[in-house]
C-alpha cells in the first residue's frame, strides 16, 4: 500500500466535501428510491436508512472533522537506544485493507471511508441491499474525488454481493484483507466470525444495562433512563435493561413510577418474576434469552436486583459489553461498579447515549468496538492504525 502524504489525502477530502454539497439533491433522490422500496416493519432500520439535507450536511461535517485531525500515520510511539547500538523506533502504520460490513446506514459509507483513507487504508464497503442506491452514489462521489486528485479509485470500493457471495468472499477473498469490521446485530457478527479468514473486530451489539443503586438520585434516574431508552432506539448505545436494587427506599413505588413514566412516552415495559408482582398485567420474561436480547425498539425490561455484586454479575453475564450505567451518589460504589463491569464504556449518573465518537471527543467513528484487541470503544482516526518497529543498526549481529 503506497503511503500518501497528508496534503494529498486532505485534497481528496476537500474534493469530496465540495461534491457532496454540489450533488446533495441527487443523493437525497437516490435515497428516496431506497426508502420507497423498504418495508417499514423494521422502524429502527428505516430510521437508519433515511438521508435528508441535514444528514448530508452531517456527512460533510464528519469529513471536515477528520480532515482537521492530525495524520495518524508515521507517528512515533517510542524510541530506545540499546547498549549494542541499535536504535529502535516504534511508529504507527496503516492496517492495509479494511472491510466493513454494515446495515442500512448510508452515512457509514462516508464515515468509514474518510477514516480509513485518512489513515492510509484501502476500504471495502459492504452495505446492506436496502441502501444500494444511496451507497452507489456516495461511492461514485468518492471515486470522483479520488480521480480529481489523480489517485486510483481502488482506495474506496463498494462490494455488491448477496449472502452466499459474501460468505465465499470471506472464506476465499479475491484480494488481501487485513481487518474486517462487522457493524450490525449479533447474527451479522456471528456470520462474519464463522467465515472470515483474517482478523475480525467486533462491534455494533448493544443490549445495555442500567443499575439503580439505593444511593441513586431518583429524579436523575428517571431522566437518564428516558433519554437512554427513547433518544434513538436504533442506536447501539440505547438502553434495554434497568435493574432496580430491592434495597432502595420505596422500592415498589419506584418500580411503578418508572413503569408509568416509560409507558407514558410509548415504551413497552417487560417485568422479571419479582417486579411482575408490582407491575400487574405486564409481560413477564419467560426465556433467559430475553436478558441477552438487544431490542432496537421502544421496549425495556425492569428487573429487581439484590445489591451491587449481583448487578455486576448479571450485567457481565447478559449484556453486550457495550455500555453500562450505575445511578448512585456514592462515588466509591460507582468506582467499584465501573471497575468490575466488563463493558467498553461505563457511566456514573449519565445516559449510555454518550457512547459515540462525536460525543466522546473522538470525532467520526468507524464503529463502537466491544472487542478487546486492539481497541474498545469508538474506533476513530487514531485507532485505525497498527504499529511497526524501525530498527537502525550498523552491522550488529546477535550473539
C-alpha positions as CSV (number, residue, x, y, z in Angstrom):
1,X,0.0,0.0,0.0
2,X,1.5,3.3,-1.1
3,X,1.9,5.9,1.7
4,X,0.2,9.1,0.7
5,X,1.3,12.4,2.1
6,X,-1.1,14.4,4.3
7,X,-1.7,17.1,1.7
8,X,-2.8,14.6,-0.9
9,X,-5.2,13.0,1.4
10,X,-6.6,16.3,2.6
11,X,-7.1,17.4,-1.0
12,X,-9.2,14.4,-1.7
13,X,-11.3,15.2,1.4
14,X,-11.8,18.8,0.2
15,X,-13.0,17.5,-3.2
16,X,-15.4,15.1,-1.5
17,X,-16.9,17.8,0.7
18,X,-17.5,20.0,-2.4
19,X,-19.0,17.2,-4.3
20,X,-21.4,16.2,-1.5
21,X,-22.7,19.8,-1.3
22,X,-23.0,20.0,-5.1
23,X,-24.8,16.7,-5.5
24,X,-27.0,16.9,-2.4
25,X,-30.3,16.7,-4.3
26,X,-29.0,13.7,-6.3
27,X,-28.0,11.9,-3.1
28,X,-31.5,12.6,-1.5
29,X,-33.2,11.4,-4.7
30,X,-31.2,8.1,-4.7
31,X,-32.0,7.6,-1.0
32,X,-35.7,8.1,-1.8
33,X,-35.6,5.1,-4.1
34,X,-34.2,3.0,-1.3
35,X,-36.9,4.3,1.1
36,X,-39.7,3.6,-1.3
37,X,-38.5,0.0,-1.7
38,X,-38.1,-0.6,2.0
39,X,-40.6,-2.5,4.2
40,X,-41.2,-0.2,7.2
41,X,-41.9,-3.1,9.5
42,X,-38.4,-2.6,11.0
43,X,-38.7,1.1,12.1
44,X,-35.1,1.1,13.6
45,X,-33.6,0.0,10.3
46,X,-35.8,2.5,8.4
47,X,-34.6,5.4,10.6
48,X,-31.0,4.4,9.9
49,X,-31.7,4.5,6.2
50,X,-33.0,8.0,5.9
51,X,-30.8,10.6,4.2
52,X,-32.1,14.2,4.1
53,X,-30.4,17.6,3.7
54,X,-29.3,17.7,7.3
55,X,-27.8,14.2,7.1
56,X,-25.8,15.2,4.0
57,X,-24.6,18.3,6.0
58,X,-23.6,15.9,8.7
59,X,-21.6,13.8,6.2
60,X,-19.7,17.0,5.1
61,X,-19.1,17.9,8.8
62,X,-17.7,14.4,9.5
63,X,-15.2,14.7,6.7
64,X,-14.2,18.2,7.8
65,X,-13.6,16.9,11.4
66,X,-11.4,14.1,10.1
67,X,-9.5,16.4,7.8
68,X,-8.8,18.7,10.7
69,X,-7.2,15.9,12.7
70,X,-3.5,15.2,12.5
71,X,-2.4,12.4,10.1
72,X,-2.2,9.3,12.3
73,X,0.4,7.5,10.2
74,X,4.1,7.6,10.9
75,X,3.7,8.9,14.5
76,X,6.4,7.9,16.8
77,X,5.2,5.8,19.7
78,X,8.5,5.1,21.4
79,X,12.2,5.2,20.8
80,X,15.0,3.3,22.6
81,X,18.8,3.1,22.0
82,X,20.2,-0.2,23.1
83,X,23.6,-0.8,24.6
84,X,24.6,-2.7,21.4
85,X,24.0,0.5,19.4
86,X,20.6,-0.5,17.8
87,X,18.3,2.4,17.5
88,X,14.7,1.1,17.7
89,X,11.7,3.4,16.9
90,X,8.1,2.2,17.1
91,X,5.8,4.1,14.7
92,X,2.1,4.0,13.7
93,X,1.4,2.2,10.4
94,X,-1.7,1.6,8.3
95,X,-3.6,-1.7,8.6
96,X,-3.7,-2.1,4.8
97,X,-7.1,-3.2,3.6
98,X,-10.2,-3.0,5.8
99,X,-13.5,-4.5,5.0
100,X,-16.6,-3.2,6.8
101,X,-20.0,-4.9,6.6
102,X,-22.9,-2.8,7.8
103,X,-26.7,-2.5,7.5
104,X,-28.8,0.3,6.3
105,X,-26.9,3.5,7.3
106,X,-25.6,5.3,4.2
107,X,-23.6,7.8,6.4
108,X,-21.3,4.9,7.3
109,X,-20.3,4.9,3.6
110,X,-18.9,8.4,4.3
111,X,-17.5,8.0,7.8
112,X,-15.9,4.6,7.3
113,X,-14.3,5.7,4.0
114,X,-13.0,9.0,5.3
115,X,-11.4,7.4,8.4
116,X,-9.9,4.6,6.5
117,X,-8.5,6.8,3.8
118,X,-7.0,9.4,6.1
119,X,-5.3,6.6,7.9
120,X,-3.9,5.4,4.6
121,X,-6.0,2.2,4.4
122,X,-7.9,0.8,1.5
123,X,-11.5,0.1,2.4
124,X,-14.1,-2.3,1.0
125,X,-17.6,-1.2,1.8
126,X,-20.3,-3.9,2.0
127,X,-23.5,-2.2,2.8
128,X,-26.9,-3.7,3.0
129,X,-29.1,-4.1,-0.1
130,X,-31.7,-1.8,1.4
131,X,-29.2,1.1,0.9
132,X,-27.9,0.2,-2.5
133,X,-28.9,3.3,-4.4
134,X,-27.7,5.6,-1.6
135,X,-24.3,3.8,-1.3
136,X,-23.8,3.7,-5.0
137,X,-23.9,7.5,-5.5
138,X,-21.8,8.1,-2.4
139,X,-19.1,5.8,-3.6
140,X,-19.4,7.4,-7.1
141,X,-18.6,10.7,-5.5
142,X,-15.6,9.2,-3.6
143,X,-14.3,7.9,-6.9
144,X,-14.7,11.3,-8.5
145,X,-12.8,12.9,-5.6
146,X,-10.0,10.4,-6.0
147,X,-9.8,10.9,-9.7
148,X,-9.8,14.7,-9.4
149,X,-6.6,14.2,-7.4
150,X,-5.1,11.6,-9.8
151,X,-5.5,8.7,-7.4
152,X,-6.8,5.2,-8.1
153,X,-10.4,4.5,-7.2
154,X,-9.2,1.2,-5.6
155,X,-8.7,3.1,-2.4
156,X,-12.5,3.0,-1.8
157,X,-14.6,0.2,-3.2
158,X,-18.2,-0.9,-2.9
159,X,-18.9,-4.6,-2.8
160,X,-22.3,-5.6,-4.1
161,X,-22.8,-9.3,-3.1
162,X,-25.6,-11.4,-1.7
163,X,-25.2,-13.5,1.4
164,X,-23.8,-16.5,-0.4
165,X,-21.3,-14.4,-2.4
166,X,-20.3,-12.6,0.8
167,X,-19.7,-15.9,2.5
168,X,-17.5,-17.1,-0.3
169,X,-15.6,-13.8,-0.3
170,X,-14.9,-14.1,3.4
171,X,-13.7,-17.6,3.0
172,X,-11.6,-17.0,-0.1
173,X,-11.1,-13.3,-0.6
174,X,-10.1,-12.2,-4.1
175,X,-7.7,-9.7,-2.6
176,X,-5.7,-9.3,0.6
177,X,-7.8,-8.5,3.7
178,X,-6.1,-7.3,6.9
179,X,-9.2,-6.5,9.1
180,X,-12.9,-7.0,8.9
181,X,-15.4,-4.9,11.0
182,X,-19.0,-6.2,11.1
183,X,-21.2,-3.3,12.1
184,X,-24.6,-4.7,13.0
185,X,-26.5,-7.2,15.0
186,X,-25.5,-10.5,16.6
187,X,-26.4,-12.5,13.6
188,X,-24.2,-10.5,11.3
189,X,-21.3,-10.7,13.7
190,X,-21.6,-14.4,14.1
191,X,-21.8,-14.8,10.3
192,X,-18.6,-12.9,9.8
193,X,-16.7,-14.7,12.7
194,X,-17.7,-18.0,11.3
195,X,-16.4,-17.5,7.8
196,X,-13.7,-14.8,7.9
197,X,-10.1,-15.8,7.4
198,X,-8.5,-12.7,8.8
199,X,-8.8,-10.6,12.0
200,X,-12.3,-9.6,12.9
201,X,-13.0,-6.6,15.2
202,X,-16.4,-7.0,16.9
203,X,-18.7,-4.0,17.1
204,X,-22.3,-3.0,16.9
205,X,-24.2,-5.0,19.5
206,X,-25.7,-3.1,22.4
207,X,-28.1,-4.6,25.0
208,X,-27.1,-2.0,27.6
209,X,-27.9,-2.2,31.3
210,X,-28.5,0.4,33.9
211,X,-28.3,-0.4,37.7
212,X,-30.2,1.8,40.2
213,X,-28.4,1.8,43.5
214,X,-30.1,2.6,46.9
215,X,-27.9,5.7,46.8
216,X,-29.3,7.0,43.5
217,X,-31.0,10.4,42.9
218,X,-34.4,9.2,41.8
219,X,-35.2,12.3,39.7
220,X,-31.9,12.0,37.8
221,X,-32.5,8.3,37.4
222,X,-35.9,8.9,35.6
223,X,-34.4,11.4,33.3
224,X,-31.4,9.3,32.4
225,X,-33.5,6.2,31.8
226,X,-35.9,8.0,29.5
227,X,-33.1,9.6,27.5
228,X,-31.1,6.4,27.2
229,X,-34.2,4.4,26.0
230,X,-36.0,6.9,23.8
231,X,-33.5,9.4,22.3
232,X,-32.6,7.0,19.5
233,X,-33.9,3.4,19.7
234,X,-31.9,2.3,16.7
235,X,-28.6,3.2,18.3
236,X,-26.4,0.5,19.7
237,X,-25.9,2.8,22.8
238,X,-29.7,2.7,23.6
239,X,-30.8,1.2,26.9
240,X,-32.6,-2.1,27.1
241,X,-32.5,-3.3,30.8
242,X,-33.0,-1.5,34.1
243,X,-32.0,-3.3,37.3
244,X,-33.5,-1.6,40.4
245,X,-32.0,-2.5,43.8
246,X,-34.5,-4.1,46.1
247,X,-33.0,-2.1,49.0
248,X,-33.9,1.3,47.5
249,X,-36.3,3.4,49.6
250,X,-40.0,2.9,48.5
251,X,-38.9,0.1,46.1
252,X,-42.4,-0.8,44.9
253,X,-43.5,2.8,44.4
254,X,-40.3,3.5,42.5
255,X,-40.8,0.5,40.2
256,X,-44.4,1.5,39.5
257,X,-43.4,5.1,38.8
258,X,-40.7,4.3,36.4
259,X,-43.0,1.9,34.5
260,X,-45.7,4.6,34.3
261,X,-43.3,7.2,33.1
262,X,-41.9,4.9,30.4
263,X,-45.4,3.8,29.3
264,X,-46.3,7.5,29.1
265,X,-43.7,8.1,26.4
266,X,-44.6,4.9,24.5
267,X,-42.2,2.4,25.8
268,X,-43.4,-1.2,26.3
269,X,-42.4,-2.5,29.8
270,X,-41.4,-6.1,30.4
271,X,-41.1,-7.3,34.0
272,X,-39.0,-10.0,35.6
273,X,-40.5,-12.5,38.0
274,X,-40.0,-10.2,41.0
275,X,-41.3,-6.9,39.5
276,X,-44.3,-8.5,37.9
277,X,-45.9,-8.8,41.3
278,X,-45.8,-5.0,41.3
279,X,-46.4,-4.3,37.6
280,X,-49.7,-6.2,37.3
281,X,-50.6,-7.3,33.8
282,X,-47.1,-6.7,32.4
283,X,-45.5,-9.3,30.2
284,X,-43.0,-11.3,32.1
285,X,-39.6,-12.6,30.9
286,X,-40.2,-16.2,30.1
287,X,-36.9,-17.1,28.4
288,X,-33.4,-16.4,29.6
289,X,-32.5,-15.3,26.0
290,X,-34.5,-12.1,26.6
291,X,-31.9,-10.9,29.0
292,X,-29.3,-11.2,26.1
293,X,-31.6,-9.5,23.5
294,X,-30.9,-6.1,22.0
295,X,-34.4,-4.7,21.4
296,X,-33.8,-1.8,19.0
297,X,-37.4,-0.9,19.8
298,X,-39.5,1.0,22.3
299,X,-39.2,-1.8,24.7
300,X,-37.4,-2.2,28.0
301,X,-37.0,-4.7,30.9
302,X,-37.5,-3.5,34.5
303,X,-35.9,-6.1,36.9
304,X,-35.1,-6.4,40.5
305,X,-31.6,-7.0,41.9
306,X,-30.3,-7.5,45.4
307,X,-27.1,-5.5,45.7
308,X,-24.3,-4.2,43.6
309,X,-22.4,-7.5,43.4
310,X,-25.5,-9.3,41.9
311,X,-26.0,-6.4,39.5
312,X,-22.4,-6.6,38.3
313,X,-22.6,-10.4,37.8
314,X,-25.9,-10.1,35.9
315,X,-24.6,-7.4,33.6
316,X,-21.4,-9.3,32.9
317,X,-23.3,-12.4,32.0
318,X,-26.0,-11.0,29.8
319,X,-25.0,-7.6,28.4
320,X,-23.4,-6.9,25.0
321,X,-20.4,-5.4,26.8
322,X,-21.1,-2.1,25.1
323,X,-22.2,0.5,27.7
324,X,-23.3,0.1,31.3
325,X,-24.6,2.7,33.8
326,X,-24.8,3.0,37.5
327,X,-27.1,5.6,39.1
328,X,-25.6,6.4,42.5
329,X,-24.3,9.4,44.5
330,X,-21.8,7.1,46.3
331,X,-18.6,7.6,44.4
332,X,-16.8,4.6,46.0
333,X,-19.7,2.4,44.9
334,X,-19.6,3.8,41.4
335,X,-15.9,3.2,41.2
336,X,-16.4,-0.5,42.1
337,X,-19.1,-0.9,39.5
338,X,-17.1,0.8,36.8
339,X,-14.0,-1.2,37.5
340,X,-15.8,-4.6,37.7
341,X,-18.3,-4.3,34.9
342,X,-16.9,-5.7,31.6
343,X,-18.1,-3.0,29.1
344,X,-16.4,-0.8,26.6
345,X,-17.9,2.3,28.3
346,X,-19.1,2.6,31.9
347,X,-21.0,5.5,33.3
348,X,-22.0,7.1,36.7
349,X,-25.2,9.1,36.6
350,X,-25.2,9.7,32.8
351,X,-27.0,8.3,29.7
352,X,-25.5,5.5,27.7
353,X,-26.3,7.5,24.6
354,X,-22.9,9.3,25.0
355,X,-21.1,6.2,23.8
356,X,-20.4,7.8,20.4
357,X,-17.2,9.1,18.7
358,X,-18.5,12.6,18.3
359,X,-19.8,12.8,21.9
360,X,-16.6,11.4,23.4
361,X,-14.3,13.8,21.6
362,X,-13.0,11.1,19.2
363,X,-14.8,12.6,16.1
364,X,-16.2,10.4,13.3
365,X,-16.1,6.7,14.1
366,X,-15.8,3.5,12.1
367,X,-17.8,1.7,14.8
368,X,-18.1,1.2,18.5
369,X,-15.8,-1.8,19.3
370,X,-16.8,-4.2,22.0
371,X,-13.7,-6.2,21.3
372,X,-10.5,-6.1,23.4
373,X,-8.0,-6.4,20.6
374,X,-6.8,-3.9,19.6
375,X,-9.2,-1.3,20.9
376,X,-12.5,-0.9,22.8
377,X,-15.0,1.9,22.4
378,X,-15.3,4.4,19.4
379,X,-12.9,3.5,16.6
380,X,-11.8,6.9,15.4
381,X,-9.0,8.0,13.2
382,X,-6.2,7.3,15.8
383,X,-7.5,3.8,16.2
384,X,-7.3,2.8,12.5
385,X,-3.6,2.3,12.6
386,X,-1.4,-0.5,13.8
387,X,2.4,-0.2,14.5
388,X,5.7,-1.1,13.0
389,X,9.2,-1.2,14.5
390,X,12.0,0.6,12.7
391,X,15.4,-0.9,13.7
392,X,18.6,1.0,12.7
393,X,21.9,-0.7,13.0
394,X,25.5,-0.7,11.9
395,X,26.3,-4.3,11.2
396,X,25.2,-5.7,14.6
397,X,24.7,-9.5,14.9
398,X,23.1,-11.3,17.8
399,X,25.5,-13.4,19.8
